Amino acid sequence: MADIVTVHAAKTTLSKLIARVEAGEEITIARGKHPVARLVPVAPKAKRVFGAMRGKISLGPEFFEPLPEDELKAWDQ
């Protein structure tokens, strides 16, 4: 369960709370007895791997052919 701290306590100990969140904890901030916000760790961005879709997508030679006139005109609108 997430630890609950008051807004006042959060303001005075923010650096310590952030360190706890970095360690994986969730902190709930309450105004009086009512929870109003949560401090949670930011999920790391997934690494992008070049060529990850290789073999899963294929383009035929028709992909590189010019579009028909009616489709080109639809793009101009």
FENNORCOR-V622000 format. One record per helix or strand of 2 or more residues. SS is the DSSP state (H for helix, E for strand). FROM is the first residue (numbers start at 0). LEN is the number of residues. If there is no record, write none. Layout:
[[SS	FROM	LEN] [SS	FROM	LEN]]
This chain:
[[E	2	4] [H	6	6] [H	13	9] [E	26	5] [E	33	6] [H	60	4] [H	68	8]]
